[in-house]
């Protein structure tokens, strides 16, 4: 069985991906946790995680999907070409990106012409140099507060995105993308 890659970076948000990881464990779907190198990575909640593999150890043939957690500050990962190139290796495969993590997909050019959600506003991303065209289909944080997407996520082909507080619905949508159908009751919905 092919694995799901989980990419972590400094101050990643573990609670956002916890239901997705639990779902994968329930279905005995193997995962590999990747980071820039094998140094311990501290989550935003203060948990220290030891990655299994560094980015350069990716053998894409072993994987069929990718999970990208949000982070307190994702700038370092977004500006790292090695991180962005790693993500591009998963182009065409199911990808779950939550909170600020869709910015990594935006940087990788994988959201061109696709609607997506992210826990950040267009104005903030414009200030970071992203074009109006790249942001045209973004449903950002303020958009989600004022006009929430009823499903709690956006599915654009093989990519499912959401904001932090919809983490369970997002996890279930990611599961469906990779062929795992669990009842929302498993997660209190």
LINWO-V281628 format. One record per run of one state. SS is the DSSP state (H for helix, E for strand, - for the rest). FROM is the first residue (numbers start at 0). TO is the last residue. If there is no record, write none. Layout:
ss/from/to
SS/FROM/TO
SS/FROM/TO
//
This chain:
ss/from/to
-/0/1
E/2/6
-/7/10
E/11/11
-/12/12
H/13/25
-/26/29
E/30/34
-/35/39
E/40/41
-/42/46
E/47/48
-/49/51
E/52/53
H/54/56
-/57/58
H/59/61
E/62/67
-/68/69
E/70/70
-/71/73
H/74/77
-/78/79
H/80/87
-/88/92
E/93/97
-/98/100
H/101/106
-/107/114
E/115/116
-/117/120
H/121/126
-/127/130
H/131/134
-/135/136
E/137/138
-/139/139
H/140/145
-/146/152
E/153/155
-/156/157
E/158/161
-/162/162
H/163/176
-/177/182
H/183/186
-/187/188
//
